[in-house]
Amino acid sequence: MNKSRCGILNWTMSSRLAAVASLEKFEEHAKPGKVALIDSKGIDDFIRKRRNDKGRLEKYVSPATVNKDLRYIKAALSVAHDWGMLDRVPKICFLKLPQKLKTFVPQEHFAAIYTATEHARFPEDVPTSRRLTGGRRYL
């Protein structure tokens, strides 16, 4: 048994469901027909069409969602290659992701929360609240 096949067999149920959903999206957009006919052009067409899908919270799906689908597609194509169904795995170019993470608490609010913990009425709760909010200086 080769490495890629063993890896897929050890996936959790949620990973398997995500892989199936990604492969269904690939089938819906790329309409590959046979595995042997999948090439880089088909992958690029899938990326273009998938980026125009409607997201849950945003107008379009995020680049991270498209990259997640591409990772599962690449894993499936690697297994197809290992099983002899595909001559070579086509090159897959992943989308660039924004470098800055989304901020959920503005820096000014975080500073106010952090300062307020120094004046807490229950000192035994201060280290716990700082640890949970990302504070590094403990009493």
C-alpha positions in Angstrom: 0.0 0.0 0.0 1.5 3.3 -1.0 1.8 6.5 1.1 -1.0 8.6 -0.5 -3.6 5.8 -0.3 -2.8 5.2 3.4 -3.1 8.9 4.1 -6.6 9.1 2.6 -7.7 6.0 4.6 -6.7 7.7 7.8 -8.7 10.9 7.2 -11.4 11.8 9.8 -15.0 11.8 8.7 -15.2 15.6 8.5 -12.1 15.6 6.2 -13.7 12.9 4.0 -16.9 14.9 3.8 -15.0 18.1 2.9 -13.1 16.1 0.2 -16.3 14.8 -1.3 -17.8 18.3 -1.3 -14.7 19.7 -3.1 -14.7 16.9 -5.7 -18.4 17.5 -6.3 -17.7 21.2 -6.9 -14.8 20.2 -9.2 -17.1 17.9 -11.2 -19.8 20.6 -11.3 -17.5 23.3 -12.7 -14.9 21.4 -14.7 -17.0 18.5 -16.0 -13.8 16.4 -16.5 -15.5 13.2 -17.9 -12.6 10.8 -17.5 -9.8 11.1 -15.0 -7.2 10.7 -17.8 -8.4 13.9 -19.5 -7.8 16.2 -16.5 -5.1 18.8 -17.3 -3.8 22.1 -16.0 -6.2 24.0 -18.3 -9.2 22.2 -16.7 -7.8 23.1 -13.2 -7.5 26.7 -14.2 -11.0 26.8 -15.6 -12.2 25.3 -12.3 -10.4 28.0 -10.3 -12.0 30.8 -12.5 -15.5 29.4 -12.1 -15.1 28.5 -8.4 -14.0 32.0 -7.6 -17.4 33.3 -8.9 -19.4 31.1 -6.7 -21.5 32.8 -4.0 -20.0 32.6 -0.5 -21.9 32.1 2.8 -21.0 35.5 4.2 -19.3 37.3 1.4 -20.2 38.0 -2.2 -17.8 35.4 -3.5 -16.0 32.4 -1.9 -12.7 33.3 -0.4 -9.3 32.3 -1.9 -8.8 30.1 1.1 -11.9 28.1 0.2 -10.7 27.7 -3.4 -7.3 26.6 -2.1 -8.9 24.0 0.2 -10.8 22.6 -2.8 -7.5 22.5 -4.8 -5.7 20.6 -2.0 -8.4 17.9 -2.1 -8.3 17.8 -5.9 -4.6 17.5 -5.8 -4.7 14.6 -3.3 -7.3 12.8 -5.4 -5.3 13.2 -8.6 -2.2 12.0 -6.8 -4.0 8.8 -5.8 -5.3 8.4 -9.4 -1.7 8.7 -10.6 -0.5 6.1 -8.0 -3.2 3.7 -9.2 -2.2 4.2 -12.9 -5.3 6.1 -13.9 -3.4 9.3 -14.7 0.0 9.6 -16.5 1.0 12.6 -14.4 -0.5 14.9 -11.9 -1.2 18.3 -13.6 0.4 21.4 -12.1 -1.9 23.2 -9.7 -1.4 26.9 -9.0 -2.8 27.9 -5.6 -4.3 31.4 -5.1 -2.4 33.9 -3.1 -3.9 34.7 0.3 -3.9 38.1 2.0 -1.1 38.3 4.5 -2.9 40.2 7.2 -5.4 38.3 9.4 -8.8 39.7 10.1 -8.9 41.6 13.4 -11.9 40.8 15.6 -11.1 43.2 18.4 -9.7 46.6 17.4 -6.3 47.3 19.1 -7.8 50.2 21.1 -10.6 48.0 22.6 -8.1 45.3 23.4 -5.9 47.8 25.2 -8.9 49.0 27.2 -9.8 45.4 28.1 -6.2 44.6 29.1 -6.0 47.7 31.3 -9.3 46.9 33.0 -8.0 43.5 34.1 -5.5 45.3 36.3 -8.4 46.9 38.3 -10.5 43.7 38.6 -12.4 43.1 41.8 -11.4 39.4 41.9 -7.6 39.2 41.5 -7.7 35.4 41.2 -9.6 35.8 37.9 -7.0 38.2 36.4 -4.4 35.7 35.3 -7.1 33.5 33.7 -8.8 36.4 31.9 -5.4 37.6 30.6 -4.5 34.2 29.4 -7.8 33.8 27.6 -7.4 37.3 25.9 -3.8 36.8 24.9 -2.1 38.8 27.7 1.4 37.7 28.5 2.1 39.4 31.8 0.7 37.5 34.7 0.4 38.6 38.4 
